[in-house]
Amino acid sequence: MALMPVTEALQRVLAGARALPSEAVPLNDALGRVLTEDVVALRTQPPAAVSAMDGYAVRSGDGAQAPATRSTARSAQAKPRASSPAA
């Protein structure tokens, strides 16, 4: 018996699949579930342009926790270090 092409196997599986009905659940019970509708924000947050304060904090040890998602981040420009206040 020859192997079935992946595309044909996928078509056969999906032909018999039906979407489950949606249901409302408390947020604490929603872990691992998939949304059936888009979530839309009622307002812009933050309400002002504050991109100067946006950024990412990365700890070098975080990469060891999840080696499958480890990546290297590079900055487009050098950032000066914060200096200590004069004594």
Buried (B, 14 or more C-beta within 10 A) or exposed (E): EEEEEEEEEEEEEEEEEEEEEEEEEEEEEEEEEEEEEEEEEEEEEEEEEEEEEEEEEEEEEEEEEEEEEEEEEEEEEEEEEEEEEEE
